[in-house]
Amino acid sequence: MLRKKLTLTSGEPIRLRLDLAYDGTEFAGWACQPGWRTVQEELEGALATALRFDRPLKTVCAGRTDAGVHARGQVAHVDVPSETVGLDRLVDRLNGLLPSDIAVKRVSVAHDGFDARLAAISRRYRYFVVDRLSRRDPTSRRFTWQWREVLDPRRMNEAALGLLGLHDFAAYCRARPEATTIRNLQRLECRRGEGDMVVVDVAADAFCHSLVRSLVGALVAVGSGRRPTSWPVELLAARRRSSVVQVAPAQGLFLEAVNYPPAAQYASQTERARALRSCDG
């Protein structure tokens, strides 16, 4: 959190890193969309007001979350125009302006070469499934998938092993023009968590559209015994989107963290990411 007074001289632009969290229930996702309430629009409006600009300030986030998806570890950056600004108490000012379902946790001056999206080396998501109806909690329904059958995390982990590594995940992604579906899946693990719900941890260099929720849907089909443990890998090998893959509901998904390399590697990582893909995760 910035507390020290920071004043910039005219002509000296600055890039700020913002760490934030939000309840995605009432949002149509991160990205601005005409006629819809989005996280980006709310944040950019608050930034403009807090920094006394007469227009919204363009933000770039690490992961463009879909409608209904939550975040505890979202990262964004914003370039403040070449004007003198004071950044003391900016976190408090932003949180005073933002609605209660968004919170800015930290604002810092970004190191040279930082790009919230392209400099990231991995994103980590977590998905929550309540699979025992006797323990269903109505107060958690906005943040969990309430599944009707008991799941076996052991079977789910067995099925997940063949999905790890660098693959073309076209079978699990919604295609976007000129965007690659090749991703490096670094982690896919299932376990019993607090409240005896099933927790799925997923990490990758980046995520194409609906990838996490499609992976969870496939693993839940295995965990409930509806599909064999070999099925998710068989789908992967097909390399084409299949309607048999159930996309898990948005409300159980959280963006937990975004990881970056050491500051000295920001610029090189950004160039690598730009050359390899259009990162849409």
GIJO-V255664 format. One record per backbone hydrogen bond with DSSP energy under -1.0 kcal/mol. NH is the residue of the N-H (numbers start at 1). CO is the residue of the C=O. Records with the same first field share a line. If there is no record, write none. Layout:
NH->CO, CO
This chain:
12->9
14->80
16->78
17->108
18->76
19->106
20->74
21->103
22->71
23->101
27->24
28->37
30->65
36->33
39->29
40->30
42->38
43->39
44->40
45->41
46->42
47->43
48->44
49->45
50->46
51->47
53->48
60->77
62->75
65->63
68->24, 27
69->66
70->253
71->22
72->255
73->255
74->20
76->18
77->60
78->16
80->14
83->81
89->2
90->87
93->89
94->90
95->91
96->92
97->93
98->94
102->99
103->21
105->19
106->19
108->17
110->15
114->111
119->115
121->259
122->259
123->204
124->257
125->202
126->254
127->200
128->252
129->198
130->145
135->132
136->133
140->137
141->138
143->140
145->128
147->130, 145
156->152
157->153
158->154
159->155
160->156
161->157
163->160
164->161
165->185
167->183
169->181
172->169
174->209
179->176
183->167
185->165
186->203
187->203
189->201
191->199
193->197
196->193
198->129
199->191
200->127
201->189
202->125
203->187
204->123
205->184
211->208
214->210
215->211
216->212
217->213
218->214
219->215
220->216
221->217
222->218
223->219
224->220
225->222
226->221
227->221
231->228
234->230
235->231
236->232
237->233
239->236
245->242
248->213
253->250
254->126
255->70
256->124
257->124
259->122
265->262
266->263
269->265
270->266
271->267
272->268
273->269
274->270
275->271
276->272
277->273
279->277
